Amino acid sequence: VQKDGQRIFLYAGIAVLFLLLVDLLSITGAVVCFLSLGLGFAWALGLMEWLGLKLGVYNMLVVPMALGIGIDGSVHLYHRFRRLGADYTKAPLGHTGMAVIASSITTAAGFAGLFFIQHGGLRTIAQFATLGICLILLGILTILPALLLWRARRMASTTNTAE
């Protein structure tokens, strides 16, 4: 199970990174989105370890789903950044950020409903999915905007010096 679990992380990560490159057509954009996703996922794994929650067979089903929900938010925020360019600094999250938050939180809330059932395997799915989605969201809402704001300011300063 551990070997398969490691392969799931690896294959899901490679698939996500490849699709980011195809969608964004930017190595920098793909790395920025993937980094915010990866940090949020690492936070989730760290918190699970700290809380004594084990990542078992049942949870492996949730890993690709949590990565998919997380990268979805990153991609939407990155496309907003590309559309706004240097104006991104005025409202880094805006309407798109609120939609990303609502989407992730409602999905996490759906999984949280499983906290109250008797089956231990399903309960661990709920724990991992809820923690994973929320902490990946936190990574997306902190790391990604910070990197994009930094990039937008660099774009603005380059434009100002060229004029």
C-alpha positions in Angstrom: 0.0 0.0 0.0 2.8 2.4 0.8 4.5 1.8 -2.5 1.3 2.3 -4.4 0.6 5.4 -2.3 3.9 6.9 -3.2 3.2 6.2 -6.9 -0.2 7.8 -6.6 1.4 11.0 -5.3 4.1 10.9 -8.0 1.7 10.1 -10.9 -0.9 12.6 -9.8 1.7 15.3 -9.4 3.2 14.6 -12.8 -0.2 14.6 -14.4 -1.1 17.9 -12.7 2.2 19.6 -13.7 1.8 18.4 -17.3 -1.7 19.7 -17.6 -0.7 23.0 -16.1 2.0 23.4 -18.7 -0.5 22.6 -21.5 -3.1 24.9 -20.1 -1.0 27.9 -19.0 1.7 27.6 -21.7 4.1 29.0 -19.2 6.7 27.2 -17.2 6.8 30.0 -14.6 3.0 29.9 -14.3 2.9 26.1 -14.0 5.6 26.2 -11.3 3.9 29.0 -9.3 0.5 27.2 -9.3 2.1 23.8 -8.6 4.2 25.3 -5.7 1.1 26.7 -4.0 -0.7 23.4 -4.4 2.4 21.4 -3.1 2.9 23.6 -0.1 -0.8 23.4 0.9 -0.7 19.6 0.4 2.5 19.4 2.5 0.7 21.4 5.3 -2.2 18.9 5.2 0.2 15.9 5.5 2.1 17.6 8.3 -1.1 18.4 10.2 -2.4 14.9 9.8 0.9 13.5 11.2 0.8 16.0 14.1 -2.8 14.9 14.8 -1.9 11.2 14.6 -4.1 10.6 11.6 -2.8 7.9 9.3 -2.8 8.1 5.5 -4.3 4.7 4.6 -5.8 2.8 1.7 -9.1 4.7 1.9 -7.4 8.1 1.8 -5.4 7.2 -1.3 -8.7 7.6 -3.2 -9.0 11.2 -2.0 -5.4 12.3 -2.9 -6.2 12.9 -6.7 -9.4 14.6 -5.8 -7.8 17.0 -3.3 -5.1 17.8 -5.8 -7.7 18.4 -8.5 -9.8 20.7 -6.4 -6.6 22.6 -5.3 -5.2 23.0 -8.7 -8.6 24.1 -10.0 -8.4 27.1 -7.7 -4.8 27.9 -8.6 -5.6 27.8 -12.3 -8.6 30.1 -12.0 -6.6 32.7 -10.0 -3.6 32.5 -12.4 -5.9 33.1 -15.4 -7.3 36.1 -13.6 -3.8 37.4 -13.0 -2.9 36.9 -16.7 -6.1 38.8 -17.7 -5.4 41.7 -15.4 -1.6 41.9 -15.6 -0.2 44.6 -13.3 -3.7 45.6 -12.3 -3.8 42.4 -10.3 -2.3 44.3 -7.4 -5.6 46.2 -6.9 -7.7 43.1 -6.1 -5.6 39.9 -6.0 -8.5 37.6 -5.1 -11.6 39.6 -6.1 -14.6 37.7 -7.4 -12.5 34.8 -8.7 -11.0 34.3 -5.2 -14.4 34.3 -3.6 -15.6 31.6 -6.1 -12.5 29.5 -5.4 -13.2 29.8 -1.7 -16.9 28.9 -2.0 -16.1 25.9 -4.3 -13.5 24.5 -2.0 -15.3 25.1 1.3 -18.6 23.6 0.1 -16.7 20.5 -1.1 -14.9 20.2 2.2 -18.2 20.6 4.0 -19.7 17.8 2.1 -16.8 15.5 3.2 -17.1 16.8 6.8 -20.5 15.3 7.0 -18.7 11.9 7.1 -17.1 12.8 10.4 -20.2 11.5 12.2 -20.4 8.0 10.8 -19.3 4.8 12.4 -17.1 3.3 9.6 -13.5 4.2 10.5 -12.3 4.1 6.9 -14.9 6.5 5.6 -14.2 8.7 8.6 -10.5 8.9 7.6 -11.5 9.9 4.1 -13.6 12.7 5.6 -10.6 13.8 7.8 -8.1 13.8 5.0 -10.4 15.3 2.4 -11.5 18.1 4.7 -8.0 18.9 6.0 -6.5 18.5 2.6 -8.9 20.7 0.8 -8.8 23.4 3.5 -5.0 23.6 3.8 -4.5 23.4 0.0 -7.0 26.3 -0.2 -4.9 28.2 2.4 -1.8 27.6 0.3 -3.6 28.8 -2.8 -4.9 31.9 -1.0 -1.6 32.9 0.6 1.3 31.6 -1.5 -0.2 32.0 -5.0 -1.4 35.6 -4.6 1.9 36.6 -2.9 3.9 35.2 -5.9 1.5 36.8 -8.4 1.6 40.1 -6.6 5.4 40.0 -6.7 5.3 39.2 -10.4 2.7 41.9 -11.1 4.8 44.5 -9.4 7.9 43.4 -11.4 5.8 43.8 -14.6 4.6 47.3 -13.5 8.1 48.4 -12.7 9.5 47.1 -16.0 6.7 48.9 -17.8 7.4 52.1 -15.9 11.1 52.1 -16.6 10.5 51.4 -20.3 8.4 54.5 -20.6 
